[in-house]
Amino acid sequence: MVRRRGEENFAPRKDKILTSMEELIQNFMLVTEGPQMPAGEVYFEAENPKGALGFYIVSKGGGVPYRMKIRSPSFCNLSILSKMCVGHMVADIPVILGSLDFVLGECDR
């Protein structure tokens, strides 16, 4: 089977996996080792309803990144809490937190 350049980083179609040994091996290698990425670093940002979600990836080449940082919008939105709470009472904090609309699971990283 002839493959085009870069095609080895994508999983083959399911019907090919079930009928061809080469496709099955390629799928297994892709799942266990990950897609082969070039060495370097990249930052990608995507707009989400709660803000910008960013990924910073450093790679030495291979299937696993050397370093990966995720910039979640909830963490950034929650960082302004100390400035928003100045002059308010403790009882006001739940209302202020509710207005930020954050997800604590994102902030816990």
C-alpha positions in Angstrom: 0.0 0.0 0.0 1.4 3.4 -0.9 1.1 6.1 1.7 1.3 9.8 1.2 3.7 12.0 3.3 2.3 12.8 6.7 -0.4 10.1 6.4 1.3 7.9 9.0 0.1 10.3 11.8 -3.5 9.6 11.1 -5.5 6.4 12.1 -6.6 4.3 9.2 -10.2 3.8 8.4 -12.0 1.2 10.6 -12.8 -1.1 7.7 -9.1 -1.2 6.7 -8.1 -2.0 10.2 -10.4 -5.0 10.4 -9.2 -6.4 7.0 -5.5 -5.5 6.7 -2.6 -6.5 8.9 -0.5 -3.5 7.9 -3.3 -1.1 8.9 -3.8 -2.9 12.2 -0.1 -2.6 13.0 -0.1 1.1 12.0 -3.2 1.7 14.2 -1.6 -0.1 17.2 1.7 1.9 16.8 -0.2 5.1 16.5 -2.3 4.4 19.7 0.6 3.2 21.8 3.4 5.7 20.7 1.3 8.6 19.6 1.7 10.6 16.4 5.3 11.4 15.4 5.8 15.1 15.9 8.8 17.2 14.7 11.1 18.8 17.3 10.2 22.4 18.2 7.7 24.4 20.2 4.2 25.7 19.4 1.5 27.6 21.1 -2.1 27.2 20.0 -5.1 29.1 21.3 -8.7 28.4 20.7 -11.7 30.6 21.6 -14.2 29.0 24.0 -17.4 30.3 25.6 -15.5 31.0 28.9 -12.4 32.6 27.3 -9.3 31.6 25.4 -7.9 28.0 25.9 -4.2 27.8 25.1 -1.8 24.9 24.7 2.0 25.3 24.7 3.8 22.2 23.6 7.6 21.6 23.5 8.7 18.5 21.5 12.0 16.8 21.1 10.5 14.8 18.3 8.7 11.5 18.7 5.2 10.6 19.9 5.2 12.2 23.4 5.8 15.9 24.1 8.7 16.9 26.2 6.6 19.6 28.0 3.0 20.7 27.7 1.3 23.5 29.5 -2.4 24.3 29.3 -3.7 27.8 29.9 -7.3 27.3 31.0 -9.8 30.3 30.8 -11.2 29.6 34.2 -7.8 29.9 35.9 -7.3 33.3 34.3 -10.8 34.4 35.1 -10.4 33.4 38.7 -7.1 35.3 39.1 -9.0 38.6 39.3 -10.9 37.6 42.4 -8.5 39.3 44.8 -9.1 42.7 43.1 -12.9 42.2 42.8 -13.3 41.4 46.5 -11.8 44.6 47.8 -14.4 46.6 49.9 -16.9 43.7 49.9 -18.0 41.6 52.8 -17.3 37.9 53.1 -20.9 37.1 52.4 -20.6 38.7 49.0 -17.8 36.3 47.8 -20.2 33.5 46.7 -22.0 35.9 44.4 -18.8 37.3 43.0 -17.6 33.7 42.4 -20.9 32.9 40.6 -20.4 35.9 38.3 -17.0 34.7 37.2 -18.6 31.4 35.9 -15.4 29.3 36.5 -14.9 25.5 36.5 -12.9 24.5 39.6 -11.5 21.4 37.8 -9.7 23.6 35.4 -8.2 25.7 38.1 -7.0 22.7 40.1 -4.2 21.9 37.8 
